[in-house]
């Protein structure tokens, strides 16, 4: 089922702190939260095998349109410290500026970003600029102001910031350095809605998840998936039982009551439709509905419990950091590190086991899950290769045979005789002809 009215894209924004565990948990969070667009900065590794992923040259941040969403990246570009992608009628900017860069480098980064934004502003498009700027200002709720924040405030005043909840948290410090700006034409409704920091979900990073929805223009017929958990599935026609259908018709043939003469055409149509539905229910089962995956292939209840334990240990560590109990803080820190280590090791073991099972399935069922997984990655794209690669593959599959000296090599002649039975004029019996061929070592 699809819908084109009042469509919104669910966006997840996060700084992964270059953490392997954080990036693995991101894949699970995308499925759990039904995310359409991911704005990720300081990621561990890019999604290079996904054509819906686009990142900047230094691979510090990027925009990912998930496979759940039916929208695509139609335009894209990048500059120093930022990348942008046009999705539907909105342009998403992903930005990251390391805290180690100088103020002059930060100013050059903002100049490049502002120039790119102004190019899109001339086209009157909707803009969402998000990322980790490592800048503090009261404009977005920070308790203090630094030089970076003063420079970024000029850009914020042009766009308008969303959200003032701390997005970066450590034991005894929290700040708002992950921010979201939005700009949209005055004639349209607000672009960013339901902006919130997900404090109850462990990201395995010092930065928390930020989730919000971005309104898609009704003028564009964007097709999105609708939750079908409450929709009844169609019938499995391949399992139609004609005897069961005949038995049902025979059973209800005398029980059907005719409609009164005053019934309208709509009443007759509804009565007939209900009869057909009951007939189909009696003759064939319903098809199972695909409700979508809610977990990555390596996810398990054990990992989910370890993730909860990591969240609890982190909160205890943060509470201990706000107290003067040095010993309690040290113990909480050890417990938190131990919980994170257990979670990381459990994810690695689960991924290794899943990969081993997948390799075993290749041997047992080559056309099963491994084949479907590879074909899903390839999609409907035709494989591309140059003529040289194709020639090398052909030589490997069909190697050249060594030359043969036929003057010294014995050979055998295979004789194939085609007999036209209808027009045969040989007067000898067929039994004698077959015996003669067999005695001369020719196949009959």
KOLFIDO-124693 format. One record per residue (C-alpha): residue number from 1; x, y, z. Coordinates in nm, 2 decimals, m for minus. Example, Ala and Ser with C-alpha at 12.3 -4.5 7.8 and 13.67 -1.06 7.14 Angstrom:
BEGIN
   lumvo       xx       yy       zz
       1     1.23    m0.45     0.78
       2     1.37    m0.11     0.71
end
This chain:
BEGIN
   lumvo       xx       yy       zz
       1     0.00     0.00     0.00
       2     0.12     0.35    m0.07
       3     0.04     0.70     0.02
       4     0.12     1.04    m0.12
       5    m0.06     1.27     0.12
       6     0.12     1.42     0.42
       7     0.43     1.21     0.38
       8     0.72     1.26     0.62
       9     1.07     1.11     0.62
      10     1.21     0.99     0.95
      11     1.56     1.11     1.00
      12     1.83     0.98     1.24
      13     2.13     1.20     1.31
      14     2.43     1.08     1.50
      15     2.81     1.12     1.55
      16     2.95     0.76     1.57
      17     3.28     0.88     1.73
      18     3.47     0.65     1.49
      19     3.35     0.35     1.69
      20     3.30     0.01     1.54
      21     3.04    m0.09     1.79
      22     2.84     0.23     1.74
      23     2.82     0.16     1.37
      24     2.70    m0.19     1.42
      25     2.43    m0.07     1.66
      26     2.33     0.20     1.41
      27     2.22    m0.08     1.16
      28     1.99    m0.23     1.42
      29     1.85     0.11     1.53
      30     1.76     0.19     1.17
      31     1.54    m0.11     1.16
      32     1.39    m0.06     1.50
      33     1.31     0.31     1.44
      34     1.20     0.27     1.08
      35     1.45     0.53     0.97
      36     1.44     0.67     0.61
      37     1.75     0.90     0.61
      38     2.06     0.88     0.82
      39     2.29     1.18     0.87
      40     2.61     1.03     1.01
      41     2.94     1.20     1.10
      42     3.28     1.06     1.21
      43     3.17     0.71     1.11
      44     3.39     0.40     1.14
      45     3.36     0.29     0.78
      46     3.15     0.41     0.49
      47     2.86     0.21     0.34
      48     3.06     0.18     0.01
      49     2.85    m0.12    m0.11
      50     2.53     0.09    m0.09
      51     2.45     0.32    m0.38
      52     2.22     0.52    m0.15
      53     2.52     0.64     0.06
      54     2.72     0.95    m0.02
      55     3.01     1.10     0.18
      56     3.26     1.37     0.16
      57     3.61     1.32     0.03
      58     3.78     1.28     0.36
      59     3.52     1.02     0.46
      60     3.42     1.20     0.78
      61     3.04     1.24     0.73
      62     2.78     1.13     0.48
      63     2.41     1.09     0.40
      64     2.24     0.75     0.38
      65     1.89     0.68     0.24
      66     1.79     0.35     0.39
      67     1.65     0.06     0.19
      68     1.32     0.10     0.38
      69     1.25     0.43     0.20
      70     1.13     0.45    m0.16
      71     1.29     0.79    m0.22
      72     1.62     0.82    m0.39
      73     1.91     1.06    m0.40
      74     1.86     1.27    m0.71
      75     2.14     1.52    m0.68
      76     2.45     1.53    m0.46
      77     2.76     1.73    m0.39
      78     3.04     1.79    m0.14
      79     3.28     2.05     0.00
      80     3.53     2.08     0.27
      81     3.37     1.93     0.58
      82     3.02     1.88     0.44
      83     2.82     1.67     0.19
      84     2.47     1.73     0.06
      85     2.22     1.51    m0.11
      86     1.88     1.60    m0.25
      87     1.61     1.36    m0.14
      88     1.26     1.44    m0.28
      89     1.23     1.82    m0.27
      90     1.46     1.86     0.04
      91     1.83     1.90     0.05
      92     2.01     1.73     0.34
      93     2.35     1.86     0.45
      94     2.57     1.65     0.67
      95     2.85     1.85     0.84
      96     3.15     1.76     1.06
      97     3.43     1.98     1.19
      98     3.69     1.83     1.41
      99     3.76     2.01     1.74
     100     4.13     2.01     1.65
     101     4.10     2.24     1.35
     102     4.20     2.61     1.40
     103     3.95     2.90     1.40
     104     4.07     3.00     1.05
     105     4.00     2.65     0.92
     106     3.66     2.66     1.08
     107     3.58     3.00     0.92
     108     3.68     2.86     0.58
     109     3.46     2.56     0.63
     110     3.16     2.79     0.71
     111     3.23     3.01     0.41
     112     3.22     2.70     0.18
     113     2.91     2.58     0.35
     114     2.73     2.91     0.33
     115     2.82     2.94    m0.04
     116     2.67     2.60    m0.11
     117     2.36     2.69     0.09
     118     2.31     3.01    m0.10
     119     2.32     2.83    m0.43
     120     2.03     2.61    m0.31
     121     1.85     2.91    m0.15
     122     1.84     3.07    m0.50
     123     1.63     2.77    m0.61
     124     1.39     2.81    m0.32
     125     1.44     2.45    m0.20
     126     1.40     2.31     0.15
     127     1.72     2.28     0.35
     128     1.81     2.06     0.65
     129     2.17     2.12     0.77
     130     2.28     1.89     1.05
     131     2.59     1.76     1.20
     132     2.86     1.80     1.46
     133     3.01     2.15     1.45
     134     3.19     2.13     1.78
     135     3.07     2.49     1.85
     136     2.90     2.63     2.15
     137     2.65     2.91     2.15
     138     2.33     3.02     2.34
     139     2.16     3.02     2.00
     140     2.11     2.64     2.04
     141     2.11     2.61     2.42
     142     2.47     2.58     2.51
     143     2.57     2.71     2.85
     144     2.88     2.89     2.72
     145     2.98     3.06     2.40
     146     3.31     3.02     2.21
     147     3.45     3.17     1.90
     148     3.33     2.89     1.68
     149     2.98     2.94     1.82
     150     2.99     3.31     1.74
     151     3.08     3.24     1.38
     152     2.82     2.96     1.34
     153     2.55     3.19     1.50
     154     2.54     3.40     1.18
     155     2.45     3.09     0.98
     156     2.20     2.98     1.24
     157     2.02     3.31     1.23
     158     1.98     3.27     0.86
     159     1.84     2.92     0.90
     160     1.68     2.88     1.24
     161     1.79     2.61     1.48
     162     1.58     2.32     1.61
     163     1.62     2.16     1.95
     164     1.81     2.26     2.27
     165     1.86     1.92     2.44
     166     2.23     1.82     2.51
     167     2.35     1.58     2.25
     168     2.70     1.51     2.38
     169     2.74     1.35     2.72
     170     3.03     1.23     2.93
     171     3.06     1.15     3.30
     172     3.06     1.51     3.43
     173     3.00     1.72     3.12
     174     2.73     1.76     2.86
     175     2.69     2.00     2.57
     176     2.50     2.07     2.25
     177     2.74     2.04     1.96
     178     2.52     1.83     1.74
     179     2.27     2.07     1.59
     180     2.01     2.08     1.33
     181     1.92     2.38     1.12
     182     1.62     2.41     0.88
     183     1.51     2.65     0.62
     184     1.20     2.64     0.41
     185     0.98     2.87     0.21
     186     0.73     3.08     0.42
     187     0.44     2.95     0.23
     188     0.49     2.59     0.34
     189     0.44     2.42     0.67
     190     0.74     2.36     0.91
     191     1.00     2.13     0.76
     192     1.14     1.97     1.07
     193     0.90     1.82     1.33
     194     0.92     1.60     1.64
     195     1.29     1.68     1.70
     196     1.42     1.50     2.01
     197     1.72     1.34     2.16
     198     1.69     0.96     2.22
     199     1.83     0.94     2.57
     200     1.69     0.59     2.63
     201     1.88     0.42     2.34
     202     2.25     0.33     2.37
     203     2.44     0.45     2.06
     204     2.78     0.32     2.20
     205     2.91     0.67     2.12
     206     2.96     0.98     2.33
     207     2.69     1.14     2.11
     208     2.33     1.05     2.14
     209     2.09     0.98     1.86
     210     1.88     1.27     1.73
     211     1.55     1.18     1.56
     212     1.31     1.40     1.38
     213     1.07     1.39     1.08
     214     1.11     1.60     0.77
     215     0.79     1.69     0.58
     216     0.78     1.60     0.21
     217     0.61     1.83    m0.02
     218     0.26     1.72    m0.13
     219     0.33     1.85    m0.48
     220     0.56     1.56    m0.55
     221     0.40     1.21    m0.58
     222     0.64     1.04    m0.35
     223     0.55     0.68    m0.28
     224     0.62     0.56     0.07
     225     0.55     0.23     0.24
     226     0.25     0.22     0.48
     227     0.25     0.00     0.79
     228     0.05    m0.31     0.69
     229     0.05    m0.47     1.03
     230    m0.33    m0.41     1.05
     231    m0.41    m0.49     0.68
     232    m0.54    m0.84     0.60
     233    m0.33    m1.03     0.34
     234    m0.46    m1.15     0.01
     235    m0.55    m1.51    m0.06
     236    m0.29    m1.77    m0.17
     237    m0.45    m1.85    m0.51
     238    m0.20    m2.13    m0.57
     239    m0.36    m2.32    m0.27
     240    m0.71    m2.29    m0.41
     241    m0.92    m2.61    m0.33
     242    m1.20    m2.66    m0.58
     243    m1.36    m2.94    m0.38
     244    m1.38    m2.71    m0.07
     245    m1.53    m2.43    m0.28
     246    m1.79    m2.66    m0.42
     247    m1.87    m2.79    m0.08
     248    m1.91    m2.44     0.06
     249    m2.15    m2.34    m0.23
     250    m2.35    m2.65    m0.18
     251    m2.38    m2.58     0.20
     252    m2.49    m2.22     0.16
     253    m2.70    m2.25    m0.16
     254    m3.02    m2.29     0.04
     255    m2.92    m2.06     0.33
     256    m2.87    m1.74     0.12
     257    m3.16    m1.50     0.17
     258    m3.25    m1.28    m0.12
     259    m3.24    m0.90    m0.06
     260    m3.57    m0.71    m0.05
     261    m3.70    m0.55    m0.36
     262    m3.63    m0.21    m0.21
     263    m3.26    m0.28    m0.18
     264    m3.03    m0.04    m0.37
     265    m2.76    m0.13    m0.62
     266    m2.50    m0.06    m0.35
     267    m2.67    m0.32    m0.12
     268    m2.67    m0.58    m0.40
     269    m2.30    m0.51    m0.47
     270    m2.21    m0.53    m0.11
     271    m2.41    m0.86    m0.07
     272    m2.23    m1.01    m0.37
     273    m1.89    m0.89    m0.25
     274    m1.94    m1.05     0.09
     275    m2.04    m1.38    m0.07
     276    m1.73    m1.38    m0.28
     277    m1.51    m1.30     0.03
     278    m1.67    m1.59     0.22
     279    m1.62    m1.82    m0.07
     280    m1.25    m1.73    m0.10
     281    m1.20    m1.78     0.28
     282    m1.35    m2.13     0.25
     283    m1.15    m2.23    m0.05
     284    m0.80    m2.10     0.02
     285    m0.59    m1.96     0.30
     286    m0.47    m1.61     0.34
     287    m0.11    m1.52     0.25
     288     0.13    m1.43     0.53
     289     0.21    m1.06     0.54
     290     0.57    m0.94     0.53
     291     0.59    m0.68     0.81
     292     0.95    m0.60     0.75
     293     1.27    m0.69     0.94
     294     1.31    m0.55     1.29
     295     1.65    m0.68     1.34
     296     1.98    m0.73     1.15
     297     2.08    m1.09     1.08
     298     2.31    m1.12     1.37
     299     2.09    m0.96     1.63
     300     1.97    m1.17     1.93
     301     1.79    m1.13     2.26
     302     2.13    m1.17     2.44
     303     2.27    m0.87     2.25
     304     1.96    m0.67     2.33
     305     2.00    m0.74     2.70
     306     2.37    m0.64     2.69
     307     2.27    m0.32     2.52
     308     2.03    m0.24     2.80
     309     2.29    m0.33     3.06
     310     2.53    m0.09     2.89
     311     2.28     0.19     2.91
     312     2.22     0.12     3.28
     313     2.60     0.12     3.35
     314     2.65     0.44     3.16
     315     2.38     0.62     3.36
     316     2.53     0.50     3.69
     317     2.87     0.63     3.57
     318     2.72     0.96     3.48
     319     2.54     0.99     3.82
     320     2.86     0.90     4.00
     321     3.05     1.17     3.81
     322     2.82     1.44     3.95
     323     2.90     1.33     4.30
     324     3.22     1.38     4.50
     325     3.26     1.01     4.56
     326     3.59     0.95     4.37
     327     3.60     0.58     4.46
     328     3.24     0.52     4.35
     329     3.31     0.70     4.03
     330     3.61     0.48     3.96
     331     3.40     0.16     4.03
     332     3.12     0.29     3.80
     333     3.37     0.36     3.53
     334     3.51     0.00     3.55
     335     3.16    m0.14     3.53
     336     3.07     0.08     3.24
     337     3.38    m0.03     3.04
     338     3.31    m0.39     3.12
     339     2.95    m0.36     3.00
     340     3.07    m0.20     2.67
     341     3.33    m0.47     2.63
     342     3.08    m0.75     2.67
     343     2.85    m0.58     2.42
     344     3.12    m0.54     2.16
     345     3.25    m0.90     2.20
     346     2.89    m1.04     2.17
     347     2.83    m0.85     1.85
     348     3.16    m0.98     1.70
     349     3.08    m1.34     1.80
     350     2.73    m1.31     1.66
     351     2.86    m1.17     1.33
     352     3.12    m1.44     1.30
     353     2.86    m1.71     1.37
     354     2.62    m1.56     1.12
     355     2.89    m1.55     0.85
     356     2.99    m1.91     0.92
     357     2.63    m2.02     0.89
     358     2.59    m1.83     0.56
     359     2.90    m2.00     0.42
     360     2.77    m2.34     0.52
     361     2.44    m2.26     0.35
     362     2.63    m2.20     0.02
     363     2.74    m2.56     0.03
     364     2.41    m2.70     0.13
     365     2.17    m2.47    m0.07
     366     2.35    m2.26    m0.33
     367     2.02    m2.11    m0.45
     368     1.89    m2.02    m0.10
     369     1.97    m1.73     0.14
     370     2.33    m1.67     0.02
     371     2.22    m1.64    m0.34
     372     1.93    m1.41    m0.25
     373     2.16    m1.20    m0.04
     374     2.40    m1.15    m0.33
     375     2.13    m1.08    m0.58
     376     1.97    m0.82    m0.34
     377     2.31    m0.64    m0.32
     378     2.34    m0.65    m0.70
     379     1.98    m0.54    m0.76
     380     1.87    m0.51    m1.12
     381     2.19    m0.36    m1.23
     382     2.37    m0.53    m1.52
     383     2.73    m0.63    m1.43
     384     2.98    m0.40    m1.61
     385     3.33    m0.51    m1.72
     386     3.56    m0.40    m1.99
     387     3.66    m0.62    m2.29
     388     4.00    m0.71    m2.13
     389     3.84    m0.85    m1.82
     390     3.58    m1.04    m2.02
     391     3.86    m1.19    m2.23
     392     4.06    m1.30    m1.92
     393     3.75    m1.46    m1.77
     394     3.68    m1.65    m2.10
     395     4.04    m1.77    m2.11
     396     4.02    m1.90    m1.76
     397     3.69    m2.08    m1.83
     398     3.80    m2.22    m2.17
     399     4.18    m2.26    m2.17
     400     4.36    m2.31    m2.50
     401     4.45    m2.67    m2.57
     402     4.81    m2.76    m2.66
     403     4.88    m2.81    m3.03
     404     4.84    m3.18    m3.16
     405     5.06    m3.34    m3.42
     406     4.81    m3.56    m3.60
     407     5.08    m3.73    m3.80
     408     5.20    m3.92    m3.49
     409     4.87    m3.94    m3.29
     410     4.64    m4.24    m3.34
     411     4.28    m4.14    m3.40
     412     3.94    m4.31    m3.42
     413     3.66    m4.23    m3.65
     414     3.31    m4.21    m3.52
     415     3.06    m4.31    m3.79
     416     2.70    m4.18    m3.77
     417     2.45    m4.35    m4.00
     418     2.11    m4.19    m4.05
     419     1.85    m4.44    m4.19
     420     1.54    m4.32    m4.36
     421     1.31    m4.61    m4.27
     422     1.02    m4.50    m4.49
     423     1.23    m4.48    m4.81
     424     1.47    m4.76    m4.74
     425     1.52    m5.00    m5.04
     426     1.75    m5.25    m4.87
     427     1.60    m5.59    m4.90
     428     1.80    m5.74    m4.61
     429     1.61    m5.79    m4.28
     430     1.68    m5.52    m4.02
     431     1.80    m5.77    m3.77
     432     2.09    m5.87    m3.99
     433     2.17    m5.51    m4.06
     434     2.19    m5.43    m3.69
     435     2.40    m5.74    m3.62
     436     2.64    m5.64    m3.90
     437     2.69    m5.29    m3.75
     438     2.74    m5.44    m3.40
     439     3.00    m5.69    m3.51
     440     3.20    m5.41    m3.67
     441     3.20    m5.22    m3.34
     442     2.96    m4.96    m3.47
     443     2.68    m4.86    m3.23
     444     2.34    m4.97    m3.34
end
